[in-house]
Amino acid sequence: MRFLLDAEQRAFAASLDALLTAADTPAVVRDWSRGDHTSGRTLWSRVAAAGVFALAVPETYEGGLGPRPVDLAVAFVELGRHTVPGPLVETVTAAVLLSGADPGTAERLLPPLASGGTIATVGIGKVGIEKVGIETSYALDGDAAGLRLACSPDGIRLSPGHGPVRPSLDPARRLTPLTPGGELLLPGPLTEQALAWARLATAAQALGVGLALLDRTVAHVKQRHQFGVPVGSFQAIKHRLADAKIALEFARPLVFGAALTMRPAEVAAAKAAACEAAYSTARTALQLHGAIGYTAEYGLSLWLTKARALLTAWGDPHACRALVVSAAGDRRW
């Protein structure tokens, strides 16, 4: 089966690509990693104005355009390709969670998410072992988020604050512990639907990261010369790049196929495939760039660290495959 974007979706992707190219996102990422959110908030507002976050907000609420998971996947591929910083996935997850809240709470909190006026983050806490496969008491970019949701087995609460920022493998992913307590917004733990949206957005973002790494590496091996010829002409180099290209192209239909159905097991399969393809491409990119690829000053590092961080975000490959196997066993696939 072939999954092809229609003309409107292709135009949406092209408009986001143009917007993000003009924004000089690597400079924004470096500011964000230092805790300077000024340029990042400006970019966030532009992304929101393009309708990205509104795709996860039901159209019954002010500013909402969704739910439209396929279009969201289109957008997140571009966000990953340009390594846009911030709790992008978490804001989408928060929108899906709050869509199930009582009408008054949803009316109060969802429109600012759709418009970009509020940045959200989600901390999964101890509920993560069962749902995501990773237990963590940290939330992404709690210092930048105006809306912090803390998930626990008994419910989703509005966290009143956050602790000190902790470093991450990806310098643009700033981790903060959430303050316990706060208003109870929803009873019960993280929903299966919200987790599926989080994994879909992560998978699409990883796909975009992998595609950017591949493009940058192909351009590099065309320019770098050894023995008087481009290193990209060497057969071994071609094989490595071909393997990366195949992995990413196999992941692409899984991502968009999962976006069509939003079945948790299919989304988990797409997440595992896309994130592993991106990480494998990152390893190839690092090897083919040589020592320069290790340096923080070189732009490639922004995509390398992102690929590694997304590999385990919202469920590592083992947790995702376990869900696939379980669903196949009880015929929910």
C-alpha positions as CSV (number, residue, x, y, z in Angstrom):
1,M,0.0,0.0,0.0
2,R,1.3,3.5,-0.9
3,F,0.6,6.4,1.4
4,L,0.8,9.6,-0.6
5,L,0.1,13.1,0.7
6,D,-2.6,15.1,-1.1
7,A,-1.9,18.5,-2.6
8,E,-3.1,20.4,0.5
9,Q,-0.8,18.3,2.8
10,R,2.2,18.8,0.5
11,A,1.5,22.6,0.5
12,F,1.3,22.5,4.3
13,A,4.6,20.7,4.6
14,A,6.2,23.1,2.1
15,S,4.9,26.2,4.0
16,L,6.3,24.9,7.3
17,D,9.6,24.1,5.7
18,A,9.8,27.7,4.4
19,L,8.8,29.1,7.7
20,L,11.4,27.1,9.7
21,T,14.2,27.6,7.2
22,A,13.7,31.4,7.5
23,A,13.7,31.1,11.3
24,D,17.3,29.8,11.5
25,T,16.3,27.0,13.9
26,P,19.8,25.9,14.9
27,A,20.3,29.4,16.4
28,V,17.0,29.0,18.2
29,V,18.0,25.6,19.6
30,R,21.3,27.0,20.9
31,D,19.4,29.8,22.7
32,W,16.9,27.4,24.1
33,S,19.6,25.0,25.5
34,R,21.1,28.0,27.4
35,G,17.7,28.7,29.0
36,D,17.0,31.7,26.8
37,H,13.4,31.1,25.5
38,T,12.9,34.4,23.7
39,S,13.6,33.3,20.2
40,G,12.0,29.9,20.9
41,R,8.7,31.5,22.0
42,T,8.7,33.6,18.9
43,L,9.1,30.5,16.7
44,W,6.5,28.7,18.8
45,S,4.0,31.4,18.1
46,R,4.7,31.1,14.3
47,V,4.4,27.3,14.4
48,A,1.1,27.7,16.3
49,A,-0.2,30.3,13.8
50,A,0.4,27.8,11.1
51,G,-2.2,25.6,12.9
52,V,0.1,22.8,14.1
53,F,-1.1,22.6,17.7
54,A,-4.7,23.2,16.7
55,L,-4.6,19.9,14.8
56,A,-4.8,18.1,18.2
57,V,-7.5,20.3,19.6
58,P,-11.1,19.3,18.7
59,E,-12.8,21.8,16.4
60,T,-15.6,22.2,19.0
61,Y,-13.2,24.4,21.0
62,E,-12.0,27.9,20.0
63,G,-9.1,27.6,17.6
64,G,-9.3,23.9,17.3
65,L,-9.0,22.1,13.9
66,G,-8.8,18.5,14.9
67,P,-8.5,15.8,15.7
68,R,-6.4,15.4,12.5
69,P,-3.5,13.0,13.2
70,V,-2.4,12.6,9.6
71,D,-1.9,16.3,9.2
72,L,-0.2,16.4,12.6
73,A,2.3,13.8,11.4
74,V,3.0,15.9,8.3
75,A,3.8,18.8,10.6
76,F,6.0,16.9,13.0
77,V,8.1,15.5,10.2
78,E,9.0,19.1,9.3
79,L,9.5,20.1,13.0
80,G,11.9,17.2,13.3
81,R,13.7,18.0,10.0
82,H,14.4,21.5,11.4
83,T,15.0,20.2,15.0
84,V,12.6,22.7,16.5
85,P,13.1,22.9,20.3
86,G,10.5,22.8,23.1
87,P,7.9,20.4,24.4
88,L,6.2,19.9,21.1
89,V,5.0,16.4,21.7
90,E,4.0,17.2,25.2
91,T,1.8,20.1,24.2
92,V,0.0,17.8,21.7
93,T,-0.4,15.2,24.5
94,A,-1.7,17.8,26.9
95,A,-4.3,18.8,24.3
96,V,-5.5,15.2,23.8
97,L,-5.7,14.7,27.6
98,L,-7.6,17.9,28.2
99,S,-10.1,17.0,25.4
100,G,-11.4,14.4,27.8
101,A,-11.8,16.8,30.8
102,D,-15.0,18.4,31.8
103,P,-16.3,21.1,29.4
104,G,-15.4,24.0,31.7
105,T,-11.8,22.9,32.1
106,A,-11.4,22.1,28.4
107,E,-12.8,25.5,27.4
108,R,-10.4,27.2,29.8
109,L,-7.2,25.4,28.8
110,L,-7.5,24.2,25.2
111,P,-7.8,27.5,23.2
112,P,-4.4,28.8,24.6
113,L,-2.8,25.6,23.5
114,A,-4.2,25.8,20.0
115,S,-3.2,29.5,19.6
116,G,0.3,29.0,21.0
117,G,-0.3,31.3,23.9
118,T,0.5,28.5,26.3
119,I,3.3,25.9,26.2
120,A,2.5,22.7,27.9
121,T,4.5,19.8,29.3
122,V,3.5,16.4,30.7
123,G,5.3,14.4,33.5
124,I,4.4,10.8,33.6
125,G,5.9,9.9,37.0
126,K,5.4,6.4,38.3
127,V,2.7,5.7,35.8
128,G,5.4,5.4,33.2
129,I,6.6,1.9,34.1
130,E,3.3,0.4,32.9
131,K,2.3,2.8,30.2
132,V,5.6,3.9,28.7
133,G,8.2,1.4,29.9
134,I,10.3,4.1,31.5
135,E,9.8,5.6,34.9
136,T,10.8,9.2,35.2
137,S,9.9,12.0,37.6
138,Y,11.1,14.7,35.1
139,A,9.1,16.6,32.6
140,L,10.4,18.3,29.5
141,D,11.0,22.1,29.6
142,G,8.9,22.6,32.8
143,D,10.7,26.0,33.1
144,A,9.3,27.2,29.8
145,A,5.8,25.6,30.1
146,G,2.9,27.6,31.4
147,L,0.8,24.5,31.7
148,R,2.3,21.5,33.5
149,L,0.4,18.3,33.8
150,A,1.5,15.6,36.2
151,C,0.2,12.1,35.5
152,S,-0.1,9.6,38.4
153,P,-2.2,6.4,38.8
154,D,-5.0,8.3,40.5
155,G,-5.3,11.2,38.0
156,I,-3.9,14.0,35.9
157,R,-3.1,17.1,38.0
158,L,-2.2,20.7,37.2
159,S,1.3,21.0,38.7
160,P,1.8,24.3,40.5
161,G,5.5,24.5,39.8
162,H,8.8,22.8,38.9
163,G,12.2,22.1,40.4
164,P,15.7,22.9,39.1
165,V,16.6,22.2,35.5
166,R,18.6,19.1,34.9
167,P,20.8,18.5,31.9
168,S,19.9,16.0,29.2
169,L,21.7,14.1,26.4
170,D,20.0,16.5,24.0
171,P,21.0,20.0,25.3
172,A,17.7,21.4,23.8
173,R,15.7,19.0,26.0
174,R,15.7,20.6,29.4
175,L,14.4,18.3,32.2
176,T,12.6,19.6,35.3
177,P,10.9,17.8,38.2
178,L,7.3,18.8,38.6
179,T,5.9,20.0,42.0
180,P,3.4,17.5,43.4
181,G,-0.2,18.4,44.1
182,G,-2.3,20.8,42.3
183,E,-5.8,20.8,40.8
184,L,-7.2,17.5,39.7
185,L,-8.2,17.8,36.1
186,L,-8.9,14.2,35.2
187,P,-9.3,11.0,37.2
188,G,-7.2,8.0,36.3
189,P,-3.8,7.6,34.7
190,L,-2.5,8.6,31.3
191,T,-5.0,7.5,28.7
192,E,-4.2,5.1,25.9
193,Q,-5.4,7.6,23.3
194,A,-3.0,10.4,24.7
195,L,-0.1,7.9,24.7
196,A,-0.9,7.0,21.0
197,W,-0.8,10.7,20.0
198,A,2.5,11.2,21.9
199,R,4.1,8.2,20.2
200,L,2.8,9.3,16.7
201,A,4.2,12.8,17.1
202,T,7.5,11.4,18.4
203,A,7.7,8.9,15.5
204,A,7.0,11.7,12.9
205,Q,9.5,14.0,14.6
206,A,12.2,11.2,14.5
207,L,11.5,10.6,10.9
208,G,12.1,14.2,10.1
209,V,15.3,14.2,12.2
210,G,16.5,11.1,10.2
211,L,15.8,12.6,6.9
212,A,17.7,15.8,7.8
213,L,20.7,13.8,9.0
214,L,20.7,11.8,5.7
215,D,20.4,15.0,3.6
216,R,23.3,16.6,5.5
217,T,25.5,13.5,5.2
218,V,24.9,13.1,1.5
219,A,25.9,16.7,1.0
220,H,29.0,16.3,3.1
221,V,30.3,13.2,1.4
222,K,29.9,14.9,-2.0
223,Q,32.1,17.8,-0.8
224,R,34.7,15.9,1.2
225,H,37.6,14.5,-1.0
226,Q,40.1,11.7,-0.5
227,F,42.6,10.6,-3.1
228,G,41.3,13.3,-5.4
229,V,37.7,12.1,-5.5
230,P,34.6,12.7,-3.4
231,V,34.3,10.1,-0.6
232,G,30.7,9.7,-1.6
233,S,31.9,7.8,-4.7
234,F,33.3,5.0,-2.5
235,Q,31.2,1.9,-2.6
236,A,31.2,1.4,1.2
237,I,29.9,4.9,1.7
238,K,27.1,4.3,-0.8
239,H,26.1,1.1,1.0
240,R,25.9,2.9,4.4
241,L,23.8,5.7,3.0
242,A,21.6,3.3,1.1
243,D,20.9,1.3,4.3
244,A,19.9,4.5,6.1
245,K,17.7,5.6,3.2
246,I,15.9,2.2,3.1
247,A,15.3,2.2,6.9
248,L,13.7,5.7,6.8
249,E,11.6,4.9,3.7
250,F,10.3,1.8,5.3
251,A,9.4,3.8,8.5
252,R,7.5,6.5,6.6
253,P,4.5,4.4,5.5
254,L,4.3,2.9,9.0
255,V,4.1,6.4,10.5
256,F,1.3,7.6,8.1
257,G,-0.5,4.3,8.2
258,A,-0.6,4.5,12.0
259,A,-1.9,8.1,11.7
260,L,-4.8,6.9,9.6
261,T,-5.9,4.2,12.1
262,M,-4.5,5.5,15.5
263,R,-4.5,1.9,16.8
264,P,-2.1,1.9,19.7
265,A,-0.2,-1.2,18.5
266,E,0.3,0.3,15.0
267,V,1.4,3.6,16.4
268,A,3.9,1.7,18.7
269,A,5.3,-0.2,15.7
270,A,5.7,3.1,13.8
271,K,7.4,4.7,16.8
272,A,9.9,1.8,17.1
273,A,10.7,1.8,13.4
274,A,11.0,5.5,12.9
275,C,13.1,6.1,16.0
276,E,15.4,3.2,15.3
277,A,15.8,4.3,11.7
278,A,16.7,7.9,12.8
279,Y,19.1,6.6,15.4
280,S,20.8,4.3,12.9
281,T,21.0,7.2,10.4
282,A,22.6,9.3,13.2
283,R,25.3,6.7,13.8
284,T,26.0,6.6,10.0
285,A,26.1,10.4,9.8
286,L,28.5,10.6,12.7
287,Q,30.8,8.0,11.2
288,L,30.9,9.5,7.7
289,H,31.5,13.0,9.0
290,G,34.4,11.9,11.1
291,A,35.7,13.9,14.1
292,I,33.9,17.1,13.1
293,G,30.6,15.3,13.8
294,Y,31.5,15.1,17.5
295,T,31.9,18.8,18.1
296,A,29.1,20.7,19.7
297,E,29.8,23.8,17.5
298,Y,29.1,21.9,14.4
299,G,25.4,21.9,13.5
300,L,25.1,18.1,13.0
301,S,25.3,17.6,16.7
302,L,21.8,19.2,17.1
303,W,20.3,16.4,15.1
304,L,22.5,13.6,16.5
305,T,21.5,14.2,20.1
306,K,17.8,14.6,19.1
307,A,17.8,11.3,17.4
308,R,19.2,9.6,20.5
309,A,16.8,11.3,22.8
310,L,13.7,10.5,20.8
311,L,14.7,6.8,20.7
312,T,13.4,6.3,24.3
313,A,11.0,9.2,24.5
314,W,7.4,8.0,25.2
315,G,8.4,4.4,25.1
316,D,11.7,2.7,24.1
317,P,11.7,0.2,21.3
318,H,11.4,-2.7,23.8
319,A,8.2,-1.3,25.3
320,C,6.7,-0.5,21.9
321,R,7.4,-4.0,20.5
322,A,5.9,-5.5,23.7
323,L,2.7,-3.7,22.9
324,V,2.8,-5.0,19.3
325,V,3.3,-8.6,20.4
326,S,0.6,-8.3,23.0
327,A,-1.9,-6.9,20.5
328,A,-1.1,-9.6,18.0
329,G,-1.7,-12.2,20.6
330,D,-5.2,-11.0,21.5
331,R,-6.0,-10.1,17.9
332,R,-6.4,-6.3,18.6
333,W,-3.7,-5.6,15.9
